[in-house]
Amino acid sequence: MLQAILLLAWALPWACRAGVYPLGGLLSAPGSAGLGTIVRSAQSPYAGAGQRNDLVPLYLYEGKRFFLHASRGGIKLADENGRRIELFLDYRFEGFPYDEIPASLAGMQARGPTTDWGLSYRYRGSWGSVRTEWLRDALNVTKGSEFRVAYSYDWHHGRWHLRPSLTVSARSARLNDYYYGVRPDEATVARPAYQPGAGSDTWLGLYGTYDLAPGWRLLGGIGANRFSAGVRNSPIVGAGTQRELLLGAAYDFGSYRDTKPEAASGTPLLVKLEYGRSTDCNLINIMTLRCASTRTVDNTRISAIELGKPFIERVGGWPLDFVGYLGLLHHNENGLATDSWQLDAYMKAYYYGFPWSDRVMTRIGFGVGMSLAQHLPYVEARDQARRGRNSSRLLNYLDPSIDVSLGDLVGSRSMKNTYLGFGVSHRSGIFGSSQLLGNVNGGSNYLYSYVEWQI
């Protein structure tokens, strides 16, 4: 049971910091999903660490009971009459720089990010929204906790949606001591032992979106966090106020449309079975048909089942559909490592506007989402170790594919929506540019065949 809880804690790390959460509500409405990315530039609080830039992929979903926002995912315990209660998991984007360690932190044990679990209550009225929430380290890294009170106001004008936000957070001594304290065995002449203790931070931010076209939105924000006096006086802290800038874009698959709930509930359920092998080919060479070999020394294999739900059909009248998938994949490591499981969640676009599609329906698909591995796949651990690079169980997921209608091939109308195809299961860290994905540069590829049908 504990392992399952910790696995779930790693499955939903979506926050940048306390002030980023308001972006989530700016993007999704009930029944919607979305994909996007944000470039985050923030001044590091650590002395000599300078400005830090980070790529934050956005995976967005707003269901009746479950939600996934720009900064967190969880369960809605109540959501009516302006009141909303959530049980959530929230990624804490704090910790030492991963690449260049400044002199102020030299010789110290690294402090890394963690995932919090929490409970929140929000009330929304015409005058704005008030939110209270309590967070506790779910992975027992910091053993700390935090209590937040926030106020925000939504302002709409044409294509603009702005949201100023103020957050006051009370942080426990364990939380502050972990990130901004100096342990006795880390002390030097220039860096004495220090414990900041408990304190309160104040965050002020302005967030917004601009509707470029139906579904497409620019988004961004600017904010500043004023640390408590105990943190500001730490010998490893150089900036008492941390400033942050966010710029990005996202495609919302449902919020901009007047979708009827009964129509959404009537969409078919897709079932997809996969079987494949690892390959030493890179993704670009596979997609350009320059490499398709599965003859590898390790000979590891995968098998998976995925469930899908269509979100949009014939976008703008084009032969283009969007489908959301949730998959459970099993790694057969051929005795080289412990067999393990992998959870994949992604949104996939299908294009089928080929001249011959009226005779044999042919689709080219491309999926984008996230992948969480129970253990590092053997090929990833091997290749990353060879290159001297770090690795992560949570990575970006890409799924290019091509398939044809089995019904069209055999002349069976009842099997018209049954597809046979080939695809690539690809995990990567977006070239080391995302702290959310462990700053990983590298990943793995598996070539697989599949069959998909409707229920």
FIPANU-803024 format. One record per residue (C-alpha): y, x, z; residue number from 1; residue in three letters. Coordinates in Angstrom, 1 decimal. Each point is the difference from the previous one (the first is absolute). Layout:
N
Y	X	Z	NUM	ALA
...
//
This chain:
455
0.0	0.0	0.0	1	MET
2.4	2.8	0.9	2	LEU
-0.7	1.8	-3.3	3	GLN
0.8	-3.3	-1.9	4	ALA
3.3	-0.3	1.9	5	ILE
1.0	3.6	-0.8	6	LEU
-0.9	-0.5	-3.6	7	LEU
2.2	-3.1	-0.2	8	LEU
2.8	2.0	1.7	9	ALA
-0.1	2.5	-2.8	10	TRP
-0.3	-2.7	-2.7	11	ALA
3.5	-1.4	0.5	12	LEU
2.6	2.8	0.5	13	PRO
3.1	-1.4	-1.6	14	TRP
3.1	1.0	2.0	15	ALA
2.5	2.8	-0.5	16	CYS
1.8	-0.5	3.3	17	ARG
1.4	-2.9	2.1	18	ALA
2.7	-0.8	-2.5	19	GLY
-2.1	-0.3	-3.2	20	VAL
-1.9	-3.2	1.0	21	TYR
2.8	-2.4	-1.3	22	PRO
-0.8	1.0	-3.6	23	LEU
-3.3	-1.8	0.3	24	GLY
1.5	-3.5	0.3	25	GLY
2.4	0.6	-2.8	26	LEU
-2.9	0.2	-2.6	27	LEU
-2.7	-2.5	0.7	28	SER
-0.3	-3.8	0.4	29	ALA
-3.2	-1.9	0.9	30	PRO
-2.6	0.4	-2.6	31	GLY
1.5	3.1	-1.4	32	SER
-1.0	3.6	-0.5	33	ALA
1.8	3.0	-1.3	34	GLY
0.0	3.7	-0.9	35	LEU
2.7	2.6	0.1	36	GLY
1.2	3.3	1.3	37	THR
2.9	1.3	2.1	38	ILE
1.5	3.5	0.2	39	VAL
1.0	0.7	3.5	40	ARG
2.4	2.8	0.9	41	SER
0.5	0.6	3.7	42	ALA
1.7	2.6	2.1	43	GLN
-2.7	1.6	2.2	44	SER
0.8	-0.1	3.8	45	PRO
-1.5	3.4	0.5	46	TYR
2.3	3.0	0.0	47	ALA
0.0	1.9	-3.3	48	GLY
-2.3	-2.4	-1.8	49	ALA
2.8	-1.4	-2.3	50	GLY
-0.3	-3.0	-2.2	51	GLN
-3.5	-1.4	-0.7	52	ARG
-1.0	-2.0	-3.1	53	ASN
-3.0	-2.2	-0.2	54	ASP
-1.6	-2.4	-2.5	55	LEU
-1.1	-3.3	1.7	56	VAL
-2.3	-2.2	-2.2	57	PRO
0.4	-3.7	0.7	58	LEU
-2.9	-2.4	0.1	59	TYR
1.2	-3.5	0.8	60	LEU
-1.8	-3.3	0.8	61	TYR
1.0	-3.2	1.7	62	GLU
-2.9	-2.4	0.7	63	GLY
-0.3	-3.0	2.3	64	LYS
-1.4	2.0	2.8	65	ARG
0.1	3.7	-1.1	66	PHE
2.9	2.1	-1.2	67	PHE
0.7	3.5	-1.2	68	LEU
3.6	1.1	-0.1	69	HIS
1.9	3.1	-0.8	70	ALA
-0.5	1.2	3.6	71	SER
-3.0	-1.8	1.5	72	ARG
-3.0	-2.3	-0.4	73	GLY
-1.5	-2.5	2.2	74	GLY
-0.8	-3.6	1.0	75	ILE
2.4	-2.9	0.4	76	LYS
-0.9	-1.8	3.2	77	LEU
2.8	-2.6	-0.6	78	ALA
2.5	-0.5	-2.8	79	ASP
1.9	-3.3	0.1	80	GLU
3.4	-1.5	0.8	81	ASN
1.7	3.4	-0.2	82	GLY
-2.4	1.6	2.5	83	ARG
-2.5	2.7	-0.9	84	ARG
-2.4	1.8	2.2	85	ILE
-1.9	3.1	-1.4	86	GLU
-2.8	2.3	1.1	87	LEU
0.5	3.1	-2.1	88	PHE
-0.8	3.6	-0.7	89	LEU
3.0	2.3	-0.8	90	ASP
0.0	3.6	-1.2	91	TYR
2.4	2.3	2.0	92	ARG
1.7	2.4	-2.3	93	PHE
0.9	2.6	2.6	94	GLU
-1.2	3.6	0.4	95	GLY
0.6	3.6	-0.9	96	PHE
0.6	1.0	-3.7	97	PRO
-3.3	0.6	-1.8	98	TYR
1.1	2.7	-2.5	99	ASP
2.7	2.3	1.4	100	GLU
0.0	0.4	3.7	101	ILE
3.5	1.0	1.3	102	PRO
0.5	2.7	2.5	103	ALA
0.7	-2.5	2.8	104	SER
-3.6	-1.3	-0.3	105	LEU
-1.8	3.3	-0.7	106	ALA
-3.1	0.5	2.2	107	GLY
-0.1	-3.6	1.2	108	MET
-2.9	-2.3	-0.4	109	GLN
0.7	-2.4	-2.9	110	ALA
1.0	-3.5	0.9	111	ARG
-1.2	-2.5	-2.6	112	GLY
0.6	-3.7	-0.9	113	PRO
-2.2	-2.7	1.4	114	THR
-0.6	-3.8	-0.3	115	THR
1.2	-2.5	2.6	116	ASP
-1.3	-3.4	0.6	117	TRP
2.5	-2.6	1.2	118	GLY
1.0	-3.6	0.7	119	LEU
3.3	-1.5	-1.3	120	SER
1.9	-3.2	0.3	121	TYR
2.8	-1.0	-2.4	122	ARG
2.4	-3.0	0.0	123	TYR
2.1	-0.7	-3.1	124	ARG
3.0	-2.3	-0.1	125	GLY
3.1	-0.5	-2.1	126	SER
1.8	2.6	2.0	127	TRP
-2.7	2.7	-0.7	128	GLY
-3.3	1.2	1.4	129	SER
-1.0	1.5	3.4	130	VAL
-3.3	1.9	0.3	131	ARG
-1.6	1.5	3.1	132	THR
-3.1	2.2	-0.3	133	GLU
-2.2	2.3	2.1	134	TRP
-2.0	2.9	-1.4	135	LEU
-2.7	2.3	1.4	136	ARG
-1.7	3.0	-1.6	137	ASP
-3.3	-1.4	-1.5	138	ALA
-1.5	3.5	-0.6	139	LEU
0.9	1.4	3.4	140	ASN
1.9	2.9	-1.6	141	VAL
3.2	-0.3	2.0	142	THR
-1.3	-2.4	2.6	143	LYS
3.5	-1.5	-0.1	144	GLY
1.6	-3.4	-0.4	145	SER
3.2	-1.5	-1.2	146	GLU
1.9	-3.3	0.4	147	PHE
2.5	-1.2	-2.6	148	ARG
2.6	-2.7	-0.3	149	VAL
1.6	-0.5	-3.4	150	ALA
2.6	-2.3	-1.7	151	TYR
0.5	-0.4	-3.7	152	SER
1.9	-2.4	-2.3	153	TYR
-0.8	-1.0	-3.6	154	ASP
2.7	-0.2	-2.5	155	TRP
-0.6	-1.3	-3.6	156	HIS
2.4	0.1	-2.9	157	HIS
-1.3	-0.3	-3.6	158	GLY
-2.6	2.6	-0.5	159	ARG
0.9	1.8	3.2	160	TRP
-1.8	-0.3	3.3	161	HIS
1.4	2.1	2.9	162	LEU
-1.3	0.3	3.5	163	ARG
1.9	1.9	2.7	164	PRO
-2.2	0.8	3.0	165	SER
0.4	1.4	3.5	166	LEU
-2.9	1.2	2.1	167	THR
-0.1	1.2	3.6	168	VAL
-3.3	1.6	1.1	169	SER
-1.1	1.1	3.4	170	ALA
-2.5	2.9	-0.4	171	ARG
-2.4	1.2	2.7	172	SER
0.0	3.5	1.4	173	ALA
-3.3	0.8	-1.6	174	ARG
1.2	-0.9	-3.4	175	LEU
3.2	2.1	0.2	176	ASN
-1.7	2.9	1.8	177	ASP
-2.6	0.2	-2.8	178	TYR
2.4	0.2	-2.9	179	TYR
3.0	1.7	1.6	180	TYR
-1.3	1.8	3.1	181	GLY
-1.0	3.6	0.4	182	VAL
-3.2	0.7	2.0	183	ARG
-0.1	2.9	2.5	184	PRO
-2.4	2.0	-2.2	185	ASP
2.4	-0.4	-3.0	186	GLU
3.1	1.2	1.9	187	ALA
1.9	3.1	-1.1	188	THR
3.3	1.6	1.1	189	VAL
1.8	-2.0	-2.6	190	ALA
-2.1	-3.1	0.4	191	ARG
-0.5	-0.9	3.7	192	PRO
-2.6	-2.6	1.1	193	ALA
1.5	-3.5	-0.2	194	TYR
-0.8	-3.6	0.5	195	GLN
2.5	-2.6	-1.4	196	PRO
-1.5	-2.9	2.0	197	GLY
0.5	-3.6	-0.8	198	ALA
3.1	-1.2	-1.8	199	GLY
1.6	-2.5	-2.4	200	SER
0.8	0.6	-3.7	201	ASP
2.4	-2.1	-2.1	202	THR
-0.6	-0.7	-3.7	203	TRP
2.6	-1.4	-2.4	204	LEU
-0.9	-0.7	-3.6	205	GLY
0.9	-1.9	-3.1	206	LEU
-2.8	-1.1	-2.4	207	TYR
0.1	-1.8	-3.3	208	GLY
-1.5	-1.0	-3.3	209	THR
1.3	-0.7	-3.4	210	TYR
-1.8	-2.2	-2.5	211	ASP
-0.2	1.8	-3.3	212	LEU
-2.3	-2.6	-1.7	213	ALA
-2.6	-2.6	1.1	214	PRO
-2.2	2.0	2.4	215	GLY
1.7	3.3	-0.3	216	TRP
2.3	1.1	2.8	217	ARG
1.9	3.1	1.0	218	LEU
-0.1	0.6	3.7	219	LEU
1.6	2.4	2.4	220	GLY
1.5	0.6	3.4	221	GLY
2.1	2.3	2.1	222	ILE
-0.3	0.5	3.7	223	GLY
0.6	2.2	2.9	224	ALA
-1.9	0.4	3.3	225	ASN
1.8	1.3	3.1	226	ARG
-2.5	1.7	2.3	227	PHE
0.0	-0.3	3.8	228	SER
1.8	2.7	2.0	229	ALA
-3.4	1.5	1.1	230	GLY
-1.0	0.5	-3.6	231	VAL
3.4	1.3	-1.1	232	ARG
-0.1	2.7	2.7	233	ASN
-3.5	1.3	-1.0	234	SER
0.1	3.7	-1.1	235	PRO
-1.9	-0.9	-3.2	236	ILE
2.3	-2.9	-1.1	237	VAL
2.9	0.9	-2.2	238	GLY
1.4	-3.4	-1.0	239	ALA
0.8	-2.6	2.6	240	GLY
0.3	-2.6	-2.8	241	THR
-2.6	-0.3	-2.7	242	GLN
1.3	-1.4	-3.3	243	ARG
-2.2	-1.6	-2.7	244	GLU
0.4	-1.1	-3.6	245	LEU
-2.6	-2.2	-1.9	246	LEU
0.0	-0.7	-3.7	247	LEU
-2.8	-1.6	-2.0	248	GLY
-1.2	-2.9	-2.1	249	ALA
-2.8	-2.6	0.2	250	ALA
-1.6	-2.6	-2.1	251	TYR
-0.6	-3.3	1.9	252	ASP
-2.9	-2.0	-1.5	253	PHE
0.9	-3.3	1.5	254	GLY
3.2	-0.5	2.0	255	SER
2.2	-0.6	-3.0	256	TYR
-2.2	-2.8	-1.3	257	ARG
-0.2	-3.7	1.1	258	ASP
-3.8	0.3	0.6	259	THR
-1.7	-3.1	1.2	260	LYS
-2.5	0.7	2.9	261	PRO
-2.6	-2.3	-1.6	262	GLU
0.1	2.0	-3.2	263	ALA
-0.3	3.3	1.7	264	ALA
-3.0	-1.2	2.0	265	SER
-1.7	-1.2	-3.2	266	GLY
-0.2	3.5	-1.6	267	THR
-3.5	1.4	-0.4	268	PRO
-1.6	2.6	2.2	269	LEU
-1.1	3.1	-1.9	270	LEU
-3.0	2.1	1.0	271	VAL
-0.4	3.5	-1.3	272	LYS
-3.0	2.4	0.4	273	LEU
0.3	3.7	-0.7	274	GLU
-2.2	3.1	-0.2	275	TYR
1.2	3.4	-0.9	276	GLY
-0.2	3.8	0.4	277	ARG
2.5	2.7	0.9	278	SER
1.6	2.0	-2.8	279	THR
1.8	3.3	-0.2	280	ASP
2.4	-1.4	-2.7	281	CYS
3.5	-0.8	1.0	282	ASN
1.5	-3.4	-0.4	283	LEU
2.2	0.7	-3.0	284	ILE
-2.8	1.6	-2.0	285	ASN
-2.2	-3.0	0.8	286	ILE
2.6	-2.6	-1.1	287	MET
0.7	1.9	-3.2	288	THR
-3.8	0.2	-0.8	289	LEU
0.0	3.8	0.2	290	ARG
-2.5	0.2	2.8	291	CYS
-2.7	-2.4	1.3	292	ALA
-2.7	2.2	1.5	293	SER
-1.8	-0.9	3.2	294	THR
-2.2	3.1	0.0	295	ARG
1.1	1.6	3.3	296	THR
-1.7	2.4	2.4	297	VAL
0.4	-2.5	2.9	298	ASP
-1.3	-3.1	-1.9	299	ASN
1.6	-2.4	2.5	300	THR
0.1	-3.7	-0.8	301	ARG
1.9	-3.2	0.9	302	ILE
-0.8	-3.7	0.1	303	SER
2.4	-2.8	0.8	304	ALA
0.7	-3.7	0.1	305	ILE
3.5	-1.3	-0.5	306	GLU
1.6	-3.5	0.3	307	LEU
3.0	-0.9	-2.1	308	GLY
2.5	-2.7	-0.2	309	LYS
2.4	-0.6	-3.0	310	PRO
3.7	0.0	0.9	311	PHE
1.7	-0.5	-3.4	312	ILE
-1.4	-0.9	-3.4	313	GLU
1.9	0.8	-3.3	314	ARG
3.1	1.5	1.5	315	VAL
3.0	-1.1	-2.0	316	GLY
-2.3	-1.4	-2.7	317	GLY
-1.6	3.5	-0.6	318	TRP
-3.8	0.6	0.1	319	PRO
0.4	1.6	3.4	320	LEU
-1.6	-1.1	3.3	321	ASP
0.3	1.3	3.5	322	PHE
-3.0	-0.2	2.4	323	VAL
-0.3	1.1	3.7	324	GLY
-3.2	1.7	1.2	325	TYR
-1.6	0.9	3.3	326	LEU
-3.1	2.2	-0.2	327	GLY
-2.6	1.6	2.2	328	LEU
-1.4	3.3	-1.5	329	LEU
-3.0	2.0	1.2	330	HIS
-0.2	3.8	-0.5	331	HIS
-3.5	1.5	-0.6	332	ASN
0.6	3.6	0.7	333	GLU
-3.4	1.2	-1.2	334	ASN
-0.8	1.7	3.4	335	GLY
3.1	2.2	-0.2	336	LEU
1.9	-2.0	2.6	337	ALA
-0.3	-3.2	2.0	338	THR
0.0	-3.1	-2.2	339	ASP
3.0	-2.1	0.7	340	SER
2.1	-3.1	-0.9	341	TRP
3.4	-0.4	-1.7	342	GLN
2.4	-2.9	0.0	343	LEU
2.1	-0.5	-3.1	344	ASP
2.8	-2.6	-0.4	345	ALA
2.1	-0.1	-3.2	346	TYR
1.9	-2.0	-2.6	347	MET
-1.2	0.3	-3.6	348	LYS
1.7	-0.8	-3.4	349	ALA
-2.2	-1.1	-2.9	350	TYR
1.2	0.2	-3.6	351	TYR
-2.0	-1.8	-2.7	352	TYR
2.2	-0.4	-3.0	353	GLY
-2.2	1.7	-2.6	354	PHE
-0.5	-1.4	-3.5	355	PRO
-3.8	-0.5	0.6	356	TRP
0.3	-1.6	3.4	357	SER
-0.5	-3.5	-1.4	358	ASP
-3.5	1.1	-1.1	359	ARG
-0.9	2.4	2.8	360	VAL
2.4	-0.1	3.0	361	MET
0.9	3.5	0.9	362	THR
2.1	1.0	3.0	363	ARG
1.7	3.3	1.0	364	ILE
0.8	0.0	3.7	365	GLY
1.9	2.2	2.4	366	PHE
-0.1	-0.5	3.8	367	GLY
2.2	1.5	2.7	368	VAL
-0.5	-0.2	3.8	369	GLY
-1.4	1.7	3.0	370	MET
-3.4	1.5	1.0	371	SER
-1.2	0.6	3.5	372	LEU
-3.2	2.2	0.5	373	ALA
-2.1	-0.2	3.1	374	GLN
-0.7	3.8	-0.6	375	HIS
1.5	2.3	-2.6	376	LEU
-2.1	-0.3	-3.2	377	PRO
-2.0	3.3	-0.4	378	TYR
1.7	0.9	-3.3	379	VAL
3.4	-0.4	1.5	380	GLU
-0.8	2.1	3.1	381	ALA
-1.6	2.7	-2.2	382	ARG
2.8	0.2	-2.6	383	ASP
2.9	-0.1	2.6	384	GLN
-1.7	2.7	2.0	385	ALA
-0.3	2.2	-3.0	386	ARG
3.7	-0.4	-0.8	387	ARG
1.1	0.5	3.6	388	GLY
1.6	-3.5	0.1	389	ARG
0.0	-2.7	2.6	390	ASN
-1.8	-3.3	-0.4	391	SER
0.3	-3.6	1.2	392	SER
-2.3	-3.0	0.4	393	ARG
2.9	-2.3	-1.2	394	LEU
1.0	0.7	-3.6	395	LEU
1.6	-1.8	-3.0	396	ASN
-2.5	-1.8	-2.2	397	TYR
0.0	-0.2	-3.8	398	LEU
-2.5	-2.0	-2.1	399	ASP
0.3	0.2	-3.8	400	PRO
-2.7	-1.9	-1.9	401	SER
-1.1	-1.6	-3.3	402	ILE
-2.4	-3.0	-0.4	403	ASP
-1.2	-2.6	-2.4	404	VAL
-1.2	-3.6	0.3	405	SER
-3.8	-0.2	0.3	406	LEU
0.2	-3.6	-1.1	407	GLY
1.7	1.0	-3.3	408	ASP
-2.5	2.8	-0.6	409	LEU
-3.1	-2.3	0.4	410	VAL
1.6	-3.2	-1.3	411	GLY
-0.2	-1.9	3.4	412	SER
3.1	-2.1	0.9	413	ARG
-1.2	-0.3	3.6	414	SER
0.3	3.8	0.3	415	MET
3.4	0.2	-1.6	416	LYS
1.6	1.2	3.3	417	ASN
-2.7	2.5	0.8	418	THR
1.1	3.6	-0.8	419	TYR
-1.9	3.3	-0.5	420	LEU
2.1	3.1	0.3	421	GLY
0.7	3.6	1.0	422	PHE
2.5	1.2	2.5	423	GLY
1.2	2.9	2.1	424	VAL
0.2	-0.1	3.8	425	SER
2.8	2.5	0.8	426	HIS
1.4	1.0	3.4	427	ARG
3.1	2.3	0.2	428	SER
2.9	0.9	2.2	429	GLY
2.8	-0.3	-2.6	430	ILE
0.3	3.8	-0.3	431	PHE
0.7	0.6	3.6	432	GLY
3.2	-2.0	0.0	433	SER
-0.9	-2.7	2.5	434	SER
-0.2	0.5	3.7	435	GLN
-1.6	-3.4	0.2	436	LEU
-2.9	1.4	-2.0	437	LEU
-0.3	3.2	2.1	438	GLY
2.1	2.1	-2.5	439	ASN
-3.3	0.5	-1.9	440	VAL
0.1	1.6	-3.5	441	ASN
-3.3	-0.8	-1.6	442	GLY
-2.8	-2.6	0.2	443	GLY
-3.2	-1.1	-1.8	444	SER
-1.2	-1.8	-3.0	445	ASN
-3.1	-2.1	-0.6	446	TYR
-1.0	-1.5	-3.4	447	LEU
-1.7	-3.4	0.5	448	TYR
-1.4	-2.9	-2.0	449	SER
0.4	-3.6	1.2	450	TYR
-0.6	-3.7	-0.6	451	VAL
2.5	-2.6	1.1	452	GLU
-0.3	-3.8	0.0	453	TRP
1.8	-3.1	1.4	454	GLN
-1.1	-2.4	2.8	455	ILE
//
